[in-house]
Amino acid sequence: MTQLAALRDGQSPIDNNPDILLFPCHARIVIIGLGLLGMSLLRAARSSWPAIAVDAYDNDPNAREYVRSAALRVTVHENIQSVPPADLFIICTPAGAVLSSLASLSTVALPGAIIMDVTSVKSAILPYVGSLLPPEVHYISAHPMAGGSTGGAAFGRDDLFRGKPCTLTPFQTVPADTLRAVEYFWRMVGSVPGVVTSPERHDDRVALTSHLPHVLAFAFMDTLERQALEPDDHLFIGRSLLDIIRLGAANPNIWRDIICMNREHILLQLNAFDTALQNWRDMLAVASDDEIAAALHHSVSVAKRAVPQREPAHG
């Protein structure tokens, strides 16, 4: 059993039992990819477990140099093949680089180790994990619903995941203690984990809740460009536009992979949105003031139901 899963029988991290020891002082974590998510996980892990060993790699020399200078007691490696065996490997690369990273780690990960990714898509990755995964190494694809308007190692922070949901999609069947260890890890960095066993369901739902809003924002940027912004337009910019601009300015390298790897589900959600948009277009053309008011009240009701109260995070 991996040291990370040194959990007493019948216990769960959900119980918040202070005696649970999932990350002993001699545990080791390896983080691959030092963008916003990777660096935030590094900081959060170091904050939660000051004594554990942390190794890291990124193909960007500037990111590697930043981590070396950050005084976080992290061993930074020049190439992915030089990272050591570890209890937990976390792949924090863009989605398109996950499988190649896993292939590189396959010669390093020992039986009992856990490998995770943190990507926004599952169906384009998990079916191929089996051919790359070493024997008795467990793989769980995580998706923390966290991010920021600015990416890069310099913007990582230890509270990025606090209070944010995180889905966990295991590859095939993983031991219960392994899943509990991963749940515990995400709770300790502040997140609220939940298991979603179906990659297809994950990709369908996240296409609605995350990918569609981003695609709409990208399309809105086209609308802004066609409107030929005028010099005094800054006088008319409020929070609503700034929120859309934040999404529209998302990292193109990350979102290229997400859109290309989940395009089928995104197209389905775009079709549904087209129907809703046409309904609003038709209503604006002929509806009375009272009918529009009723539609707005209905929108408020849906918005309130869409955001349930979340349980408090730990860590």
C-alpha positions in Angstrom: 0.0 0.0 0.0 1.3 3.4 -0.8 2.3 5.6 2.1 -0.3 8.2 1.0 -3.0 5.6 1.6 -1.9 4.6 5.1 -5.5 5.0 6.3 -7.1 3.0 9.1 -9.8 0.6 7.9 -13.3 2.1 8.0 -12.0 5.7 8.3 -12.7 8.4 5.7 -11.2 11.9 5.4 -14.7 13.1 5.3 -14.9 12.3 9.0 -12.3 14.9 9.6 -10.5 12.6 12.0 -7.3 14.3 13.2 -5.6 10.9 13.6 -5.6 10.1 9.9 -2.1 10.0 8.6 -2.3 10.0 4.8 0.9 12.1 4.2 3.6 11.0 6.6 6.7 13.1 6.9 8.7 10.9 4.5 6.1 11.1 1.6 7.1 12.5 -1.7 5.0 14.5 -4.3 6.1 15.2 -7.9 4.3 18.0 -9.8 4.6 18.1 -13.6 3.7 21.5 -15.0 4.2 24.7 -13.1 1.5 27.0 -14.4 -1.2 28.5 -12.3 -2.7 25.2 -11.1 0.6 23.3 -10.7 2.2 26.2 -8.7 -0.9 26.6 -6.6 -0.9 22.9 -5.8 2.8 23.1 -4.9 2.2 26.0 -2.6 -0.9 24.5 -1.0 0.8 21.1 -0.5 3.9 22.8 1.0 1.6 24.7 3.4 -0.4 21.7 4.4 2.6 19.3 4.8 5.7 21.4 5.5 7.9 18.3 5.9 7.2 16.3 2.8 9.6 16.1 -0.1 8.4 18.0 -3.3 9.9 17.6 -6.7 8.8 19.6 -9.8 9.3 19.8 -13.5 8.2 22.2 -16.3 9.4 22.4 -19.9 9.6 26.2 -19.5 13.0 27.2 -18.1 11.5 30.5 -16.8 9.0 28.6 -14.7 11.7 26.3 -13.4 13.9 29.3 -12.4 10.9 31.0 -10.7 10.3 28.0 -8.5 14.0 27.7 -7.6 13.9 31.3 -6.5 10.7 31.1 -4.5 12.3 29.5 -1.4 9.7 26.7 -1.3 12.2 23.8 -0.6 11.4 22.2 -4.0 13.8 20.1 -6.1 13.3 21.3 -9.6 14.4 19.0 -12.4 15.7 19.9 -15.9 13.8 17.1 -17.6 10.8 14.9 -16.8 12.8 11.7 -17.0 15.0 12.8 -14.0 12.1 13.1 -11.5 12.4 10.4 -8.7 9.9 7.7 -7.7 7.2 9.3 -5.5 4.0 8.5 -3.7 1.9 11.0 -5.7 2.5 12.4 -9.1 0.3 15.3 -10.3 0.3 16.1 -14.0 -0.7 19.8 -14.3 0.1 20.3 -18.0 -2.5 21.4 -20.6 -4.8 18.5 -21.6 -2.9 17.7 -24.8 0.3 17.0 -22.9 -1.1 14.7 -20.3 -0.6 11.3 -22.1 3.0 12.2 -23.1 3.7 13.2 -19.5 2.2 9.9 -18.3 4.4 8.0 -20.8 7.5 9.6 -19.3 6.4 8.8 -15.7 5.7 5.2 -16.6 9.4 4.4 -16.1 9.5 6.1 -12.7 6.3 5.3 -10.9 6.6 2.2 -8.7 3.8 -0.1 -7.6 1.4 1.6 -5.1 2.0 5.1 -6.5 -0.8 7.4 -7.4 -0.8 9.5 -10.6 -3.3 12.3 -11.1 -4.0 14.9 -13.8 -6.0 18.1 -13.3 -7.5 18.4 -16.8 -10.9 19.7 -17.8 -11.5 16.7 -20.1 -11.7 13.0 -19.4 -13.0 11.0 -22.4 -10.1 11.9 -24.6 -7.6 10.8 -21.9 -8.8 8.0 -19.7 -9.3 5.4 -22.4 -5.6 5.6 -23.3 -4.2 5.4 -19.7 -4.2 1.7 -19.5 -1.6 1.2 -22.2 0.8 3.6 -20.4 0.1 2.9 -16.8 2.7 0.7 -15.0 1.4 -2.4 -13.1 -0.2 -1.6 -9.7 0.0 2.2 -10.2 -3.3 3.9 -9.7 -4.6 6.7 -11.9 -7.3 9.3 -10.9 -8.2 12.2 -13.2 -9.0 15.2 -11.1 -10.7 18.4 -12.1 -10.5 21.3 -9.6 -13.0 24.0 -10.6 -10.5 26.7 -10.0 -8.5 29.1 -12.1 -7.7 32.7 -12.6 -7.6 35.5 -15.1 -3.8 35.4 -15.3 -1.8 32.2 -15.6 1.8 31.2 -15.0 4.0 30.1 -12.1 4.2 33.6 -10.6 0.5 33.8 -10.0 0.2 30.5 -8.1 -1.2 30.8 -4.6 -2.0 28.4 -1.8 -5.6 29.4 -1.5 -6.6 28.9 -5.1 -8.6 25.8 -4.4 -10.3 26.9 -1.2 -14.0 26.2 -1.3 -13.9 25.0 -4.9 -15.3 21.7 -6.1 -13.0 19.1 -7.5 -14.3 16.0 -9.4 -12.4 12.8 -9.2 -12.7 10.2 -12.0 -10.7 7.0 -11.4 -9.3 5.0 -14.2 -11.1 1.6 -13.9 -11.3 0.5 -10.3 -8.9 1.9 -7.7 -8.7 0.6 -4.1 -10.9 2.4 -1.7 -8.0 3.5 0.5 -6.4 5.1 -2.6 -9.5 7.0 -3.4 -9.8 8.2 0.2 -6.2 9.3 0.1 -6.8 11.4 -3.0 -10.0 12.8 -1.4 -8.0 13.7 1.7 -5.3 15.4 -0.4 -7.9 17.7 -2.1 -9.6 18.5 1.2 -6.3 19.5 2.7 -5.5 21.9 -0.1 -9.0 23.5 0.5 -11.1 21.9 -2.2 -14.4 20.0 -1.9 -14.0 16.7 -3.8 -16.6 14.5 -5.3 -16.4 11.3 -7.3 -17.7 11.2 -10.9 -17.1 7.7 -12.3 -18.2 8.3 -15.9 -15.7 10.3 -18.1 -18.6 10.9 -20.5 -20.8 12.4 -17.8 -18.0 14.6 -16.6 -17.3 16.0 -20.1 -21.0 16.5 -20.8 -21.6 18.5 -17.6 -18.4 20.5 -17.7 -19.2 21.4 -21.4 -22.3 23.1 -20.0 -20.9 24.7 -16.8 -17.4 25.7 -18.0 -16.7 25.2 -21.6 -19.8 26.7 -23.0 -19.4 30.0 -21.0 -15.9 30.3 -22.3 -16.9 29.7 -26.0 -19.6 32.3 -25.6 -17.1 34.7 -24.3 -14.7 34.0 -27.2 -17.6 34.6 -29.6 -18.4 37.9 -27.8 -14.8 39.1 -28.4 -15.6 38.8 -32.1 -18.7 40.9 -31.5 -16.6 43.6 -29.7 -14.1 43.6 -32.6 -16.8 44.0 -35.2 -18.4 46.9 -33.3 -15.2 49.1 -33.8 -14.6 50.3 -30.3 -14.5 54.0 -29.9 -12.0 56.1 -27.8 -14.6 56.9 -25.1 -16.0 53.4 -24.8 -14.2 53.0 -21.5 -17.0 55.2 -20.0 -19.5 52.4 -20.7 -17.5 49.4 -19.4 -18.9 47.9 -16.2 -18.5 44.7 -14.3 -20.6 42.6 -16.7 -18.3 43.3 -19.6 -15.2 42.8 -17.5 -16.5 39.3 -16.4 -16.9 38.3 -20.0 -13.5 39.8 -21.0 -11.9 37.7 -18.2 -13.2 34.5 -19.8 -12.4 35.8 -23.3 -8.8 36.4 -22.4 -8.3 32.8 -21.1 -5.0 31.1 -22.0 -5.3 30.1 -25.7 -2.9 27.1 -25.4 -5.0 25.6 -22.6 -8.3 26.3 -24.2 -7.3 25.0 -27.6 -6.7 21.6 -26.1 -10.0 21.7 -24.1 -12.1 22.7 -27.0 -10.5 20.3 -29.5 -10.7 17.4 -27.0 -14.3 18.0 -25.9 -15.8 19.5 -29.1 -18.6 17.0 -29.4 -20.1 17.8 -26.0 -19.5 21.6 -26.5 -21.3 21.5 -29.9 -24.3 19.8 -28.2 -24.4 22.6 -25.6 -24.0 25.3 -28.3 -27.0 23.8 -30.1 -29.0 24.0 -26.9 -27.9 27.6 -26.3 -28.8 28.5 -29.9 -32.4 27.4 -29.1 -32.5 29.5 -26.0 -31.0 32.5 -27.7 -33.6 32.2 -30.5 -36.4 32.1 -27.9 -35.1 35.4 -26.4 -34.8 36.9 -29.9 -38.4 36.0 -30.7 -39.6 37.2 -27.3 -37.9 40.6 -27.6 -39.6 41.1 -31.0 -43.2 40.6 -29.8 -43.4 40.1 -26.0 -45.1 42.6 -23.7 -43.3 44.2 -20.8 -45.0 41.9 -18.4 -43.9 38.8 -20.4 -40.3 40.0 -20.4 -40.5 40.7 -16.7 -41.8 37.1 -16.1 -38.9 35.7 -18.2 -36.4 37.7 -16.1 -37.9 36.5 -12.8 -37.7 32.9 -14.2 -34.0 33.5 -15.0 -33.4 34.6 -11.4 -35.1 31.5 -10.1 -32.9 29.3 -12.3 -29.8 31.1 -11.3 -30.5 30.6 -7.6 -31.1 26.9 -8.1 -27.9 26.5 -10.2 -25.6 27.4 -7.4 -26.3 25.2 -4.3 -24.7 26.0 -1.0 -21.4 24.3 -0.8 -20.0 22.5 2.3 -17.1 24.3 4.0 -13.7 23.4 2.8 -10.9 22.2 5.1 -7.3 23.0 5.0 
